[in-house]
Amino acid sequence: MTNIGASITEDLAVLGVVWFAIEHPRAAAAIAAVLLAGGLVLLYAIAKVVRRGWRRWKGRDRQPNPT
């Protein structure tokens, strides 16, 4: 029963978004542009954290050279 409700809700949400995009294309394009920019910023931030973690993880494998 929950899956049916979720599916119907999703279908109604898609219909609402399509209706909004047809009736207000400029506003829909602006919202899409803002979401795209936000996604790119988030992707950049996640990549930065992953790179930092990878460098730290690789640095632990090396043993200091005894002199």
Order of alpha helices (4+ residues) and beta strands (2+ residues): alpha-alpha
